[in-house]
Amino acid sequence: MADMTRRGLDMTRRQMFEVGAGLAVSASLADVAVAAPAPGKADIAANPRFTPLYPHESATRTTRDLSGLWDFRLDPEDQGEAKRWFEGFDQARRIPVPCSWNDLFDDAQNYFGAAWYQTEFHADAPTRDRRLVIRFGSAVYHAKVWLNGHLLGEHLGGHLPFAFDASDAVHADKPNRLVVMVENRLRIDRVPAIPDTQAFHLYQEDLPETSYDFFPYSGLHRPVWLCSVPAVHLRDLTVTTRRSGGAALVDVRLAVSGNWSGPARLTLSGGASPIEVGVSVSNGAGMATIHVPSPRLWGPNDPFLYTLTTRLGGGAPLDEYALPVGLRTVEVKGEALLVNGEPVHLRGFGKHEDFALHGRGLDLAALVRDFELLKWIGANSFRTSHYPYSEEAMMLADRYGFMVIGETPAVSMTFADAPAAIAARHKQLTEDITDLVSRDKNHACVILWSIANEPLTKPFHSLEAAPGDAVAKGKAFFADMFAHLRSLDSTRPVALVSVQGGPVEWVSQGDVICTNSYNGWYAGSGRIADAGVTLEREIRALHEKCGAKPIIVTEFGADAMAGIHAQPAEMWSEDFQSDLIATYLDVLAGLPFVIGAHPWAFADFKTSQNIMRVGSLNLKGVFTRDRRPKEAAKMLHGRWAKAGMNSL
């Protein structure tokens, strides 16, 4: 593991980032080795950062979705735990899970304190040979979980899954009561944070007051699963692919519960005939390489997925787990981004998990519609701005062939704050990166990691100057984050998304340079022609300062109210938005080192109330919030729908 870490830290951006569906196992996961009274239990209980595999069913694994209507109660006085609500509570109303609570109840619209959920379920009694696990896809932001009055554990940080072994607390002869407390208090020491309004005076007030331009939706946002797994089970699986002449090599690492030793089998199916190899697992770890002589590579034009099935044991499998995998490589070479050795240009958007009533709750219908509209418009990529999207979104992106920039929740962090707040964010973001890489390492669609979006020396809309050491503090902070992520994954390039004019010392640490630009809107408002001239000057200057690295312009655009038109084009009209985006694309297409352009945003989305946001919406979407196309969407469809891989 130490050798792998050093290799990751010593990687240069010109080296091959060979990516299949995975990366090297992180130290925090791979090095766990604990004894347990019952095999398999400690793998979850002893490591609160452990992210279990997605709960695919198999011959040895069963899953049950506990989503549905749960009991719900706000706790504005923080009395629930003292009054033992974890044993059950009354005076409840019903709430759908998954969903955000803010758009459902009038008294919860701008409520971010503690709230309590409860539901009941029946379950078979676990045995020494099987374990019962409760898995949460996401809880925003801090969750504590009890089963039948027993505390299973707690988790801090939104948008990523966590799980608890429930075997010792479950009842087999009567209903089981699952109680969850969730709070999303907006705090300066969290990721993302709020501005320090004691130290800085803001000339624009927001409700709620955040440092980012989207609504801080709260609650259980993704499914809650009840999973039954064998006591000896596959705990983690890592898949990495590389090329060898005309063949592909699929490197597979296994992590098995309870330091188990024994034989295992890997089967790669989906090609002309299945390919099977044996694995010797020792003390819970095993690895093997599958040689694929004539591979069908995953790519945007042919998102082919093989199925990798892992079986533990020499006879009837002790455990069986099947995972879709794509075989492909990613390489940053000079000023180009290569997928399977071919240069690609990223066309697409930043977007949000956001829909009316659901808020940030998983909405499978909206997800499928979004991907269909991305295909219609001619996009080949998107960024998970500004937090990890659902696992279901990533699985669907694998199948649609979208190239994804996977982003952490670190949006609009400032470095003018107290050292204690910065240190707390450092710890939380380090854990978020660990969990994000662990969760998404096996997705072929993820071709680039984003450490953060628009970090700042001081808060937006603040009157005071930034402290003189803010740039240096940020540089050291992000150096740690880049090193940590590269130690976990030496196979994908890493970037940081800068705000227009942000410190070069921060963004230049990336293998790819990503920047957001709003000429014609926030800067030089209304002046489309000037916006193009300024854009070219700024992007050329950024390229010169950062060296010969590829650049992606990850945000640009303008708000447009659907149905508003103007001739000549004026701000807030659909015409102005369309013309400004087209101007940006024309300029960027003429810069050979620009390999991606993502207009902001895919669809309108909810944000805080303020004097710039009509209806508490950011209206920069080329689609409305209910997915009706504006003029910009039609313009982009005409431009992108028949474009090749090397066109913006």
N, C-alpha and C positions, 0 to 999 in steps of 0.2 A: 504493500500500500504506500509506503514512504517513497519507493522508487517511482510509482505511478504519479504521486503528487509532485515530485521533482520534475518529472517529464512534462506534466501539465504546466507547471510554472515556467519551465524553460522553453515552451513552445513559442515560436515566432509566428507572426501572422502569415508569412509566406509558406509555412509548412502546410501540408495537406490536412484538412479537417475531414477525416473520413467518417461518415455518418451513415448508419443504417437505421435501425430503430432504437439505438441506445448509446450508452457511454459506460465508463468505468463506475463501479459501485463506490459510493462515498464512504469515507472512513467511518462516519457516524453510524452507518448501517452495516457495512461489511465487517467491522471489527467487533460488533456486539457478540459476546459469548458468555451466556449466563446459565447456570443450572436452574432447574425448576422442579417443583414437586410433581407437576404433571407436564409431560412433554409438550412443548409449543406455547405454553401459557406465557412464559417470561419474555418471549420475543415481542409481544405487544406490551405487556404490562410494565416491563422494566425500561422501555425506551419510549418516552412520550413523543419523540419526534419521528418514530417509525411510521412510514406511510405504507399500508398494505397494498398489495396488488388490487387492481380493479376487480370487483366481485363477479367475474364471469363464472357461470355455472359449468359443471362438468360431471362426470360419473362419480366423482368423489366429493364434490362441493355443491352445496345448495345455498341459494340466496332468496331472501324475501324482502320486497320493497315495503317499508313501513310508512311510506308517504301516504298522505290523505288528509282528512280533517282531524286536527288535534285540538285539545284544550289550550287556551291561551289567556294569560293575564299579565298586565303591566305591573311593575313594582317600583313606582317612582320614589318611594321612601326607603328602598333597599331593606325591606323587612322580611322578605321571603325566606331567606336562609335561617334567620333567627327564629322565625315561626315555623320552621321545618316544612316548608312547602315541598321540599324534595321527597317527602313521604306521601304527597298528594295534596292538591289544593282545590278549593271550590271557587264560586263567583267567577267562573271562567266563561269565555266566549269561544267560538270556534274559529280556527284559522287553517288555511290550507298549507301543507308542507309538501314541496318547497314553495316558498314565496317570501317576498319582503312584507313587513308589517305596515310600512309607512303609508301606502296608498289605499289601505283597506279600512282603517278606522280614523275618524276625524281627530280623536284625541292622541293619535300616534303619528300624525303626519311629520312632526318635527321632534319626535321622541326618540332618544338614543340611549336611554338608561337600561336598567335590567328589565327583562321580560321572561316569563316562564311558559314553558310548553310541557304538555304531558299527553301520553297515549298509552293504550294497553295492547298487549299481544299475548298469544299462547305459544309455547315452545316445548319441544321434547327435551327431556333432561339430557344434558351433556354427559358423556362418559369419559373415562380415561383415554379412550381412543379418539375422541372428537372434542373440539373446542367451539364455543359459541362467541361470535364477534359482532359488535355493533359498530357500524362504520358510517361516518358522516361525510358527505361530499363537500360541505362547506358550512361554516357558521360564522357570521360577521357580527362581532369581532372576537369576543371572548366567550367561551362556553364552558359550563360545568355540567357533568352528566351523572345522574343517579339511576340505578335500577333497583326497584323494590327497597328504596331507602338507603342503599349502599352507594357511596361515591365511587364511580368507576374512574374518574379522572377529569382533567380540564385541559383546554387548548386555547392558546392565544394566537391571533392572527387569522384574517379572513381568506377566503377563496381557495383554500387547499384542504385536502381530506385528512381525517384523523380517525382512529379506531381504538376501541377498548375491548379487552377480553371480558366477557360477561358470564363466563362459565360458572363461577362460584356464587353468583348472585341470582341466577335464574331459578324460577319455580316451574316445575313440570306439572303440578297438580292443580294450579289455579292461575288466573291471569297475572301477567307481569306488568308492572307499572314503570314506564320509562319517563323520567322527568329531566328536562334540560333548561338551564338558565342561560340566556344569551344577553350580553350587553355590548353596545357599540358606542361607548362614550367617546366623544371627540376630544382627544388629548394631544398635547404637544410632544409626548414621548412615544407616540405610536407611528406605525407605518401603514398608510400615510398619516401625517400629522396635521394639526391646525396651526395657524399663525400665532405667534406670541403677541397678543394685543396689549400686553402690559409694557413691553419694550418697544413696540412699533405702533404708530398711528396709521390707520388705513384710511385712504381717501375714498374707498368704495366699501360699503358694508353689504354683507351677504347674510341670508337666512336660509339654512344654517351657515355659520362662519367656518369655511374650510379653506385650505390652501390649494384646492384643486377645483376644476370646473366640471364636476358631475355630482349627482346627489349621493349622499352617504347612506344608501339603502341598508336596512338592518334585518337580521333574522336568519332562519335556516333556509339557505338559498338553493341547496341541492339535495338529492334524495338521501334518506336514511335507510341503511340496509342492515338486515339481520342475516348473518352469514354463518354457516356451519362448515368447518374445515377439519380435516384429519389432524390428529395431534402431531403427527409427522407430516409436515406440509411444505410446499414451496413458499418460502418467505419473500424472496425477491428474485427477479430475473432481469438480466441485462443483455441486450443484443447490440452488437456493433458489426457493421459490414464494411468490407474493403474490396478492392479489385486486385486481381492477379491475372494479367493478360486479359483473355476473354472470359475468365471465370470470376465468380464472386466467392469470397470467403466470409462466412457468417460466424463470428466469435460469440460464444454464449457463456455467460457466467451465471451460476446458480447459487443461491443462498437458501439453505434448508434449516428448518426449525430444530432447536434442541441439540445442536452440534451432531446431527445424525450423520452416520457414515454408511455407505452402501452404493449399489449400482443405480443408475438412472438411464433413461433413453430419451433422445431428442429425435423428433420426426418433423422434417420440413416438407409440407405438402402444398400442392397448387401448381407445381410444374408438370413436366411430362410424366414423372413418376416420383413417388415419395422418396426422400433421402433420410436414412436413419443412421445415427451414430450413438455410441455408448459414452457414458460419462461416469467417472469414478468420483463419488462424493466423499470427502474426508472432513470430519469435524465441521459439517454444515456448509462446506464450500466445494464447488466443482466447476470445471470449465472444459469446453471442447470447441472445436472448429468444424463447421459443416462446409464442404466444398461443393459449390453449385456450378457445374461445367458450362451451362448455357443459360445464364440468368435472364429473367425478364425484369428489367430495372424499374423501380418506382420513379415517376416524374410527373410534372404537371399535365403532360399530354397523355400519359398512360399510368395512372396511379394504381398499379398492380400490387396486390398484397398477397404474400404467401401466408400460410398458417404454420406456426411453430408450436408443436405440442410437446410438453415435458411430462414424463411419467417417472415417478420415483419407485424404486424397488425392482427386483428381478422378475417377479411373476405378475400376479394381479397387482395393479399399481396401488401403492399406498396413497398417492396423490396424483392428480392429473390436472394440467392447466394448459389451455390453448390461447395463443396470442397472435393477432395479425401483425405481420412485419413487412416492411418495405425495404428492398435492397437498393441502396444508392449511396453516392458519395457527395460531399460538399467540400469545396476548396476555395479559399481566397488566394488569388494569384495576381500579384500586381494590383491593378485597379479593376479587376474583374471578380465576380462571384460565379463560380462554376458549380453546376449540379450535373453529376455524371460526366464531368469533363467538358461540359458545354456551358458557355456564358448565358446567364439569365438576367433579365430586367424585371424588377418587381412592380407590377401594376396592381393597385388595390387600395386599401383604406385602413385607417384606424377606425375602430368601431367600439360599441359598448354592449354589454349584456344589459339591455334596458327595454322594457316594454310596458305599456299601460297596465295597471293593476298588479301585474306580476312583479313589477320593479326589477330587481336583479335575480329573481327566482328563475330556475331552469324552466324554459318554455320550449319544448321540443318542436312544436309547430312553427314558432317564430324562428327557431334555429334552422330548420330545413328551408323555410322560405327565404331567409337571409342568404343561404348558400346558393339557392336557385337564382336569386337576383345577382349575386356575385358572378355566377357563371354567365347570366344573360348580359351583364354589362361588360364582360370580357376581362374581369379581374383574375389574377392568378395567385394572389397573396393577401394576407391581412396581418395586422399586429394586434396582439391581445391587450390593447390599451384599456385601462392602465393597471391591470391585475391579471392573474391567471384565469383563463376561461374554464368552463366546465370540462370534465373529462369526456363527456359526450360530444362536445364541440370538437375536441381534438381528434376523437375517433372518426367523426364525420369528415373532418378536414383531410385525414389520411385517405379516405375513400373518394373524396372529390378531387384530390390532387392539389389542394391549396398549399402554398409555401407560407409558413407561419413564423413570425417573429414572436417568440414567447417572452412576455414581459412580467417582471415582478410587480408587487403592489407599491413600489417606491416612487410615488408621483409627487412632484413639487416639494421635495424636502429642502429645507433651508439650513445654512451653515452659519447663521448669525445667532443661533440659539445657545442656551446654557450647555456646558459640557455634559451634564448628566442626561439631558434630553438626547443629545447626539449619540452618547454612549448607548442609551437604551435602544435607539433606532438601529445602531450598528449591530447589536445583539439580535434584534428581531429580524432585520433584513438578512443577516447571515443564516438564520434558521429558515426564513422564507425561501432563500436561494436553495438551501439543502433540500427542502421539501419539494420545490418546483422541479428541480432536476431529477429527483427521485421519481416523481410522478410522471413526468413527460419525456423521460429519456428514451423510451421505446417507441416514440411516434416519429415516423418518417417525415411527417409534414413539418416538424420543427427544424428549421435550417439556421436559425440565429437566435441567440439569447439577448435580451435587453435588460441591463442592470437596473435602469431607472428612467423615468421620464421627467424632463424639465427640472432638474435640480437647480436651486437658486442660492445666491449669496445672501439674499434677504427676501422677506415675503413679497409677493405680488401686491401692488397697490399701496405700498408703504412709503411714507414721507422721508424717513430717516435714511442716511447712507449706510451701506453695508460696512461691517467692521473690516479693518485692514487685513485680518488673518483668515477671512472666510474662504478665499480661494485655496489657500494652503490647507485648511482643514478639510475642504471637500476633496482636494487632490489625494490626501492621505486616506480618507474614508473610502473613496472609490478604488484606490489602489488595492486596498484590502478586499473589496468585493470582487474585483476582477480576478485577483489571485485565488480567492476562494472558489469562484465558479470554475475557473480553469483547472483547479485541482480536482474538481468533481467531474469535469467533462473536457477532455483535451481534444474532442472530436468536432465540436461546433465553434464557429466564430462567436465572439462576444462584442456587444456594443453598449453604448449609453446614448440615450436620446437627449440632445441638448435643446434648450430654448434659444430662440434667435439672439445671437450675441452672447451666449453663455460662455463660460470660461473654456478656452481651448485646452487648458491643462487637464480638464476632466474628460471631455469627449475624445481627445486624441489618444486616450488609453485603449480605445476600442480597436478591434480588427477591421471593422467597418465603421465609417463615420455616419451617424444618424443625426439629423437636425430638423427642427421645426421652424417655419418661416411664415410670417403673416403680413408681408408687404401688401399694401392696397387695402388692408382692413385695420389692424391695430396700428400699423405704421404707414404713413402716407395714405391715410384713409380716402378711399374713392378714386385714387389715381392709378388706374390699371396700367397705363403705358409706363409710368415711372416705376411701378412695381416690378416689371420685367427687367428694367435696367438695373435697379438696385439688387434684385435677386441674383443676377449673373455676377455682379461685382462681389457680393457677399459670399456666394458659393465658391467662386474662384479663390478668394482670399482664404476661406476655410480650408480648401484643398491644399493651398500652398503652405499653410501653417501646420497642417496635420500630416503632410507627406503624401506619398503616392499610395493612397488607400481609396477604395471605392466609397462613394457617398450615396446615401439614401435620404431623400427629403421626405420625412415621415409625417409631416403635417403642413398643410397650407389650405387656404380657402376663405370663405366668407359666409356669414349668416344670410339666409334667404327665407322670407315668409312665403309659403306656398300660395300661389295665385297672384302674387304681386309682380307686375311687369312694368318696365320703363324703357322708353326710347328717346334719347340715348340711355344706356344702362346706368342705373343709380344703385347706391348701397341699399341692401335689404331686398332687392328685387331678384327674382330667379335669373334674370338676364345678366345682372352684375356677377352673381356667383359663377355662372357658367363661363362668362368671358374671362374672369380672373383665373379660374382653374385652367382654362385653355391657354392663357398667357404663360402661366407657370410651366405647363407641360411643353410648350413650344421652346421656352428658354432651356429647360432641363434636357430636352432631347438633343440640343446642340452641344452639350458638355459630355465628352466621352467617358469621364470618370464617374458620372452619375448613373447608378445602376438600379435606381428605384425611385418611384414617386407615389406617395400615398396621400391623396386629398383627404382633408379632415372635414367631414366624417362620412361614414357610410349612411347613417340615418340620424335624424334629430333625436335628442335624448334629454332626459330630465336633469336639472341642475338646481343650484340654490336660487332663491329669489334675490334679484338685484335689478338695478336700473338698466342693465344691458341685456337682460334675458326676458323676452316677452313670454308670458305664460310659464315662467320657470323652466324654459326649454333653451338649450343650445340648438340653434337652427342652422348649423353648418352642414347638416346632413344633405347628401344629394338625393336621399329619399326622406319622406316625412316619417314621423315616428310610427305611423301605421303602414309604412312601406309603400307609399305612392311616389312615383318618380317625379322629381323636379326637372327643369330644363337641363341642369348640369348632368343628371343621370343619362338623359337622352344623348347629350353631346358626347359623354364618355363611352356610351354604347357604340356610337358611330365611329369613335376613334379606336377603341380597344377590341371590339368583338372579333375582328379579323386580323388583329396585330400578331406578329410573331413573338418568339421568346426574347428577342433582342430589341424590342421597341417599347417606348413609353407612350 
